Amino acid sequence: MKIFVTVGIFPPDIGGPASFVPKISDLLTKNDHEVEVLCLSDEEHGDDYNYGVVRVKRSLPKIIRWPKTIYKMISHGYKADLWFINGLPMESYIAHKFVSIFMRKKIKTI
């Protein structure tokens, strides 16, 4: 199963989601699921995870960051069977609605 995860913070940031999402993503990949994570980040990082990580610069003004985040969610999340939303709720809602209504693809969300 292809799983797309959205989260507001991700390592090297510190916090609950930043420690939880990598653990659950590792567990999912060990159980033969394809995982891709979209997160906000202060800068680009050399990610060496067993899954893809898409980063959007947190420092962008919201008027630019939101459309860019929604676009990346649509382009990367469209391939997924399941969206695991652990952050960025408004952007995730808009992107999910766009995919389900305009692209006519049913995606489960949790």
C-alpha positions in Angstrom: 0.0 0.0 0.0 1.2 3.5 -0.8 0.9 5.8 2.2 1.3 9.6 2.1 2.0 11.3 5.5 1.7 15.0 6.1 3.3 16.6 9.2 4.1 20.1 10.3 7.4 19.2 12.0 9.9 16.5 11.1 13.5 15.9 12.2 15.8 17.7 12.8 12.9 19.7 14.4 12.1 18.7 18.0 8.6 17.8 19.2 6.0 15.1 19.3 5.2 14.7 15.6 8.9 15.0 14.8 9.6 11.9 16.9 6.4 10.0 16.1 6.2 10.2 12.3 9.7 8.8 11.6 9.0 5.8 13.9 5.6 5.0 12.4 7.0 5.5 8.8 9.9 3.1 9.5 7.5 0.6 10.9 5.2 0.9 7.8 8.2 0.5 5.4 9.3 -2.6 7.3 5.8 -4.0 6.7 6.3 -3.5 2.9 4.3 -0.3 2.5 5.6 2.5 0.4 5.8 5.7 2.5 6.3 9.4 1.5 6.4 12.2 4.0 5.6 15.8 3.3 6.7 18.3 6.0 7.6 21.9 6.7 11.3 22.6 7.2 13.6 25.5 7.9 16.2 24.3 5.3 17.0 21.4 3.0 18.5 18.3 4.7 20.3 15.3 3.3 17.6 12.7 4.3 18.7 9.1 4.6 15.4 7.5 5.4 13.9 4.3 3.9 11.1 6.5 2.5 10.8 9.7 0.6 10.7 13.0 2.4 9.4 16.1 0.6 10.2 19.4 2.4 8.5 22.8 2.0 10.3 25.8 3.4 8.6 27.0 6.5 10.1 30.5 6.1 8.0 31.3 3.0 5.2 33.7 3.5 1.9 31.9 4.0 0.4 33.3 0.8 3.2 31.5 -1.1 3.7 28.5 1.2 0.1 27.3 1.3 -0.4 27.0 -2.5 3.1 25.4 -2.8 2.3 22.9 0.0 -1.1 22.1 -1.5 0.5 21.6 -5.0 3.1 19.2 -3.6 0.4 17.3 -1.6 -1.6 16.9 -4.8 1.4 15.9 -7.0 2.9 13.5 -4.4 -0.3 12.3 -2.6 -2.2 11.5 -5.8 -0.2 8.3 -6.1 -1.1 7.2 -2.6 -3.8 4.8 -1.5 -4.0 6.3 2.0 -3.2 9.7 3.5 -2.1 9.8 7.1 -2.6 13.4 8.2 -0.6 14.3 11.3 -0.3 18.0 10.6 -1.1 20.7 8.0 -4.8 20.0 8.3 -6.2 22.8 6.2 -3.7 22.3 3.4 -4.4 18.5 3.5 -8.1 19.1 3.4 -7.9 21.3 0.3 -5.5 19.0 -1.5 -7.5 15.9 -0.6 -10.8 17.5 -1.9 -9.1 18.6 -5.1 -7.8 15.1 -5.7 -11.1 13.4 -4.9 -13.4 15.8 -6.7 -11.4 17.1 -9.7 -9.1 14.1 -10.3 -11.8 11.6 -9.3 -9.5 9.4 -7.2 -10.8 8.0 -4.0 -8.2 8.1 -1.2 -8.7 7.0 2.4 -7.6 9.4 5.1 -6.8 8.9 8.7 
